[in-house]
Amino acid sequence: MKTAPLTISDTKNLAKNLLERIVEQTKERANFGLCRQALIIGLYGDLGSGKTTFMQFFGEALGVKEKILSPTFVIEKIYKIAHPNFDHLIHIDAYRLENADEMRNLGWANIIKNPRNLIAVEWADRIAELLPNNHICVNFSHHNEESRIITFKS
């Protein structure tokens, strides 16, 4: 799905809508016994294309009280959430990783096995081999200083 250029306000609404769609999909997966691992969102795009801003709005929609910043230097930030479908939002920034093995060494297998984890990975292309084929792909690109193009593939 391709969207028109989005302003900050549009991006906030899009993040909220994505969460609503994810919650519906999670309910459907649970009804069929398909919730066996964490739900993963891969965020793709150039530096400054809006990935972290999107995550701030997404976290807000989930009820995260802390300010979400890109975990560039710490790689991973875990937010405890009180949501009917999820216990944790795990925000990963793979920008500084040299390869997928570094993410494996940081406990990737443990965090993806919990179906109550919602994982969002900025710079997901850096650990592409670890991501399941059915992860949600969110692509960001610059349109101009005030707007971005955001596309989804799930």
Secondary structure by P-SEA (a helix, b strand, c coil): cccccccaaaaaaaaaaaaaaaaaaaaaaaaaccccbbbbbbbbbcccccaaaaaaaaaaaacccccccccccccbbbbbbbccccccbbbbbccccccaaaaaaacaaaaaacccbbbbbccccccccccccccbbbbbbbccccbbbbbbcc
